[in-house]
Amino acid sequence: MPKFMKVATTDELEDQQAKLVEVEGQKIALFRVGEAFYALSDTCTHRGGPLSEGTVEGAEVTCPWHGARFDIKSGAVLGPPAGREVRSYSVRVAGADVEIEV
């Protein structure tokens, strides 16, 4: 059964910043865009690059290995060479806690 787990606090990330978090053995890239938080699988679907180390511009992240671009909000592919989306996770903020549903 899915549950929300605390992975960070709101003051740990600045706007346009990403952070790698691990939840129950899963590597997840946590992003802040303005006041909102989003989470994607940290593994690029092209060759496995770490999206948490990618460049964040607006609501897009660019994989640092080969330049594939993804929508931070949905995980959709925005640019090659990736051919399929990355998994997106539900995120909620409870007070100062950022929680991801796993």
GROMACS elastic network, one bead per residue, 0.5 to 0.9 nm:
[ bonds ]
;  ai    aj funct       b0    kb
    1   102     6  0.84883   500
    2   101     6  0.62616   500
    2   102     6  0.52768   500
    3   100     6  0.80252   500
    3   101     6  0.52416   500
    3   102     6  0.55904   500
    4    90     6  0.85477   500
    4    91     6  0.80419   500
    4    92     6  0.81363   500
    4    99     6  0.56155   500
    4   100     6  0.51568   500
    4   102     6  0.62570   500
    5    23     6  0.77178   500
    5    98     6  0.82406   500
    5   100     6  0.54246   500
    5   101     6  0.63385   500
    5   102     6  0.73297   500
    6     9     6  0.80623   500
    6    23     6  0.89558   500
    6    97     6  0.62777   500
    6    98     6  0.56967   500
    6   100     6  0.65737   500
    7    21     6  0.64803   500
    7    22     6  0.78332   500
    7    23     6  0.75298   500
    7    30     6  0.87108   500
    7    97     6  0.76556   500
    7    98     6  0.59779   500
    7    99     6  0.56440   500
    7   100     6  0.68516   500
    8    11     6  0.83445   500
    8    12     6  0.66245   500
    8    13     6  0.85187   500
    8    21     6  0.81653   500
    8    30     6  0.88636   500
    8    96     6  0.85436   500
    8    97     6  0.60861   500
    8    98     6  0.51712   500
    8    99     6  0.71776   500
    9    12     6  0.55979   500
    9    13     6  0.79410   500
    9    93     6  0.85708   500
    9    95     6  0.88079   500
    9    96     6  0.53149   500
    9    98     6  0.53199   500
    9    99     6  0.86126   500
   10    13     6  0.63663   500
   10    14     6  0.84417   500
   10    32     6  0.88493   500
   10    35     6  0.88078   500
   10    37     6  0.86697   500
   10    93     6  0.78729   500
   10    95     6  0.85676   500
   10    96     6  0.53074   500
   10    97     6  0.62032   500
   10    98     6  0.62412   500
   11    14     6  0.71878   500
   11    96     6  0.76344   500
   12    19     6  0.87477   500
   13    16     6  0.82933   500
   13    17     6  0.59461   500
   13    18     6  0.70227   500
   13    19     6  0.74392   500
   13    30     6  0.88282   500
   13    31     6  0.76843   500
   13    32     6  0.63634   500
   14    17     6  0.54956   500
   14    18     6  0.83811   500
   14    31     6  0.89588   500
   14    32     6  0.65291   500
   14    33     6  0.82828   500
   14    34     6  0.82407   500
   15    18     6  0.87916   500
   15    31     6  0.82830   500
   15    32     6  0.52505   500
   15    33     6  0.52264   500
   15    34     6  0.51849   500
   15    35     6  0.73321   500
   15    36     6  0.87694   500
   16    31     6  0.70967   500
   16    32     6  0.56450   500
   16    33     6  0.53391   500
   16    34     6  0.72827   500
   16    55     6  0.86664   500
   16    56     6  0.55819   500
   16    57     6  0.65219   500
   16    58     6  0.68209   500
   16    59     6  0.81518   500
   17    30     6  0.84455   500
   17    31     6  0.58777   500
   17    32     6  0.57169   500
   17    33     6  0.76041   500
   17    52     6  0.86759   500
   17    55     6  0.84964   500
   17    56     6  0.66055   500
   18    29     6  0.64676   500
   18    30     6  0.54938   500
   18    32     6  0.66120   500
   18    51     6  0.83470   500
   18    52     6  0.52984   500
   18    53     6  0.71773   500
   18    54     6  0.79768   500
   18    55     6  0.86224   500
   18    56     6  0.74935   500
   19    28     6  0.83274   500
   19    29     6  0.57032   500
   19    30     6  0.51767   500
   19    31     6  0.65754   500
   19    32     6  0.89779   500
   19    52     6  0.54522   500
   19    53     6  0.77538   500
   20    27     6  0.68046   500
   20    28     6  0.58403   500
   20    30     6  0.62302   500
   20    42     6  0.72203   500
   20    50     6  0.86476   500
   20    51     6  0.85248   500
   20    52     6  0.54187   500
   20    53     6  0.81053   500
   21    26     6  0.82333   500
   21    27     6  0.60222   500
   21    28     6  0.53252   500
   21    29     6  0.63104   500
   21    30     6  0.68579   500
   21    42     6  0.87740   500
   21    52     6  0.88995   500
   22    25     6  0.60675   500
   22    26     6  0.53870   500
   22    28     6  0.59666   500
   22    29     6  0.86750   500
   23    26     6  0.51931   500
   23    27     6  0.67418   500
   23    28     6  0.73549   500
   23   100     6  0.84406   500
   23   102     6  0.75986   500
   24    27     6  0.86361   500
   24   102     6  0.80432   500
   26    41     6  0.78698   500
   26    42     6  0.85669   500
   27    40     6  0.89646   500
   27    41     6  0.64061   500
   27    42     6  0.55427   500
   27    43     6  0.76216   500
   28    39     6  0.64983   500
   28    40     6  0.57530   500
   28    43     6  0.79818   500
   28    51     6  0.87175   500
   28    52     6  0.78215   500
   28    89     6  0.86123   500
   29    38     6  0.83007   500
   29    39     6  0.55542   500
   29    40     6  0.52969   500
   29    41     6  0.59402   500
   29    43     6  0.84458   500
   29    50     6  0.81672   500
   29    51     6  0.63664   500
   29    53     6  0.86155   500
   30    37     6  0.70328   500
   30    38     6  0.58322   500
   30    40     6  0.67302   500
   30    41     6  0.88084   500
   30    42     6  0.84502   500
   30    52     6  0.71395   500
   30   100     6  0.89341   500
   31    36     6  0.83097   500
   31    37     6  0.55361   500
   31    38     6  0.51290   500
   31    39     6  0.60962   500
   31    40     6  0.82773   500
   31    52     6  0.79767   500
   31    56     6  0.84614   500
   31    72     6  0.73766   500
   32    35     6  0.68025   500
   32    36     6  0.57442   500
   32    38     6  0.64746   500
   32    39     6  0.89541   500
   32    59     6  0.89774   500
   33    36     6  0.53472   500
   33    37     6  0.62647   500
   33    38     6  0.78149   500
   33    56     6  0.89263   500
   33    57     6  0.89836   500
   33    58     6  0.68544   500
   33    59     6  0.65366   500
   33    72     6  0.86911   500
   34    37     6  0.81308   500
   34    58     6  0.88128   500
   36    92     6  0.89705   500
   36    93     6  0.86819   500
   37    73     6  0.87208   500
   37    91     6  0.65858   500
   37    92     6  0.76098   500
   37    93     6  0.80017   500
   37    98     6  0.77647   500
   38    72     6  0.65384   500
   38    73     6  0.60317   500
   38    74     6  0.86226   500
   38    88     6  0.79608   500
   38    89     6  0.73309   500
   38    90     6  0.73294   500
   38    91     6  0.59738   500
   38    92     6  0.86907   500
   38   100     6  0.87250   500
   39    42     6  0.85797   500
   39    72     6  0.73389   500
   39    73     6  0.77490   500
   39    74     6  0.89033   500
   39    75     6  0.87174   500
   39    87     6  0.85488   500
   39    88     6  0.58953   500
   39    89     6  0.52190   500
   39    90     6  0.69903   500
   39    91     6  0.66662   500
   39   100     6  0.73853   500
   40    43     6  0.84149   500
   40    51     6  0.82876   500
   40    52     6  0.89397   500
   40    72     6  0.70526   500
   40    73     6  0.83077   500
   40    74     6  0.80812   500
   40    75     6  0.63769   500
   40    86     6  0.65355   500
   40    87     6  0.55484   500
   40    89     6  0.58817   500
   41    44     6  0.77054   500
   41    50     6  0.89736   500
   41    51     6  0.78625   500
   41    75     6  0.83808   500
   41    86     6  0.59850   500
   41    87     6  0.52597   500
   41    88     6  0.64937   500
   41    89     6  0.78067   500
   42    48     6  0.83116   500
   42    49     6  0.77585   500
   42    50     6  0.53571   500
   42    52     6  0.59655   500
   42    53     6  0.88560   500
   42    86     6  0.82892   500
   42    87     6  0.88143   500
   43    46     6  0.86248   500
   43    47     6  0.81408   500
   43    49     6  0.55849   500
   43    50     6  0.53053   500
   43    51     6  0.61434   500
   43    52     6  0.86299   500
   43    86     6  0.75305   500
   44    47     6  0.61992   500
   44    50     6  0.64186   500
   44    51     6  0.62486   500
   44    63     6  0.67579   500
   44    65     6  0.89697   500
   44    68     6  0.78238   500
   44    70     6  0.89278   500
   44    82     6  0.74591   500
   44    85     6  0.85668   500
   44    86     6  0.67763   500
   45    48     6  0.58622   500
   45    49     6  0.79665   500
   45    68     6  0.88280   500
   45    82     6  0.58177   500
   45    83     6  0.72287   500
   45    84     6  0.63591   500
   45    85     6  0.69366   500
   45    86     6  0.63109   500
   46    49     6  0.76487   500
   46    66     6  0.81651   500
   46    68     6  0.74854   500
   46    80     6  0.85606   500
   46    81     6  0.64008   500
   46    83     6  0.68598   500
   46    84     6  0.79920   500
   47    65     6  0.80424   500
   47    66     6  0.81507   500
   47    82     6  0.81617   500
   48    51     6  0.86706   500
   48    65     6  0.85363   500
   49    52     6  0.89717   500
   49    53     6  0.84921   500
   49    54     6  0.86389   500
   49    63     6  0.62294   500
   49    64     6  0.67022   500
   49    65     6  0.56335   500
   49    66     6  0.79679   500
   50    53     6  0.56297   500
   50    54     6  0.69531   500
   50    63     6  0.68129   500
   50    64     6  0.71688   500
   50    65     6  0.79776   500
   51    55     6  0.82429   500
   51    61     6  0.70262   500
   51    62     6  0.71771   500
   51    63     6  0.53137   500
   51    64     6  0.70969   500
   52    55     6  0.84146   500
   52    61     6  0.85187   500
   52    63     6  0.84033   500
   53    62     6  0.88880   500
   53    63     6  0.74754   500
   53    64     6  0.64947   500
   54    61     6  0.59850   500
   54    62     6  0.51940   500
   54    65     6  0.83638   500
   54    67     6  0.87159   500
   55    60     6  0.81435   500
   55    61     6  0.54951   500
   55    62     6  0.51618   500
   55    63     6  0.70479   500
   55    64     6  0.70441   500
   56    59     6  0.71551   500
   56    60     6  0.57350   500
   56    62     6  0.66107   500
   56    72     6  0.87012   500
   57    60     6  0.53618   500
   57    61     6  0.64517   500
   57    62     6  0.82797   500
   58    61     6  0.82618   500
   58    72     6  0.87884   500
   59    70     6  0.85077   500
   59    71     6  0.59858   500
   59    72     6  0.52459   500
   59    73     6  0.67154   500
   60    69     6  0.65822   500
   60    70     6  0.55784   500
   60    72     6  0.53201   500
   60    73     6  0.82553   500
   60    78     6  0.81023   500
   61    68     6  0.83367   500
   61    69     6  0.56590   500
   61    70     6  0.54384   500
   61    71     6  0.66698   500
   61    72     6  0.63027   500
   62    65     6  0.87671   500
   62    66     6  0.84904   500
   62    67     6  0.54604   500
   62    68     6  0.56280   500
   62    70     6  0.65588   500
   62    79     6  0.87905   500
   63    66     6  0.62154   500
   63    68     6  0.53088   500
   63    69     6  0.63308   500
   63    70     6  0.81616   500
   64    67     6  0.59989   500
   64    68     6  0.82104   500
   65    68     6  0.81880   500
   66    80     6  0.86973   500
   66    81     6  0.72129   500
   66    82     6  0.88772   500
   67    79     6  0.79917   500
   67    80     6  0.73632   500
   67    81     6  0.72547   500
   67    82     6  0.87178   500
   68    77     6  0.76101   500
   68    78     6  0.75803   500
   68    79     6  0.54207   500
   68    81     6  0.53056   500
   68    82     6  0.54796   500
   68    83     6  0.89530   500
   69    76     6  0.85875   500
   69    77     6  0.60473   500
   69    78     6  0.50830   500
   69    80     6  0.68513   500
   69    81     6  0.83680   500
   69    82     6  0.77143   500
   70    73     6  0.87712   500
   70    74     6  0.81733   500
   70    75     6  0.56661   500
   70    76     6  0.54974   500
   70    78     6  0.50975   500
   70    79     6  0.70351   500
   70    82     6  0.87754   500
   70    85     6  0.73946   500
   70    86     6  0.78264   500
   71    74     6  0.55913   500
   71    75     6  0.50299   500
   71    76     6  0.52193   500
   71    77     6  0.65095   500
   71    78     6  0.64339   500
   71    85     6  0.88198   500
   72    75     6  0.56402   500
   72    76     6  0.78968   500
   72    88     6  0.82178   500
   73    76     6  0.82263   500
   73    88     6  0.75447   500
   74    77     6  0.89862   500
   74    85     6  0.83705   500
   74    86     6  0.82882   500
   74    87     6  0.80182   500
   74    88     6  0.58522   500
   74    89     6  0.86689   500
   75    78     6  0.89560   500
   75    85     6  0.53302   500
   75    87     6  0.59453   500
   75    88     6  0.54675   500
   76    84     6  0.73796   500
   76    86     6  0.66978   500
   76    87     6  0.86787   500
   76    88     6  0.88689   500
   77    80     6  0.74945   500
   77    82     6  0.67410   500
   77    83     6  0.70183   500
   77    84     6  0.61740   500
   77    85     6  0.51350   500
   77    86     6  0.77493   500
   78    82     6  0.87153   500
   78    85     6  0.89113   500
   79    82     6  0.70046   500
   79    83     6  0.85699   500
   80    83     6  0.66993   500
   82    85     6  0.77186   500
   85    88     6  0.87698   500
   89   100     6  0.65517   500
   89   101     6  0.62700   500
   89   102     6  0.73721   500
   90    99     6  0.84257   500
   90   100     6  0.58118   500
   90   101     6  0.53363   500
   90   102     6  0.81612   500
   91    98     6  0.70732   500
   91    99     6  0.56299   500
   91   101     6  0.63205   500
   92    97     6  0.83170   500
   92    98     6  0.60070   500
   92    99     6  0.53256   500
   92   100     6  0.65995   500
   92   101     6  0.82095   500
   93    96     6  0.67262   500
   93    97     6  0.56043   500
   93    99     6  0.61371   500
   93   100     6  0.89460   500
   94    97     6  0.51428   500
   94    98     6  0.65036   500
   94    99     6  0.74572   500
   95    98     6  0.82315   500
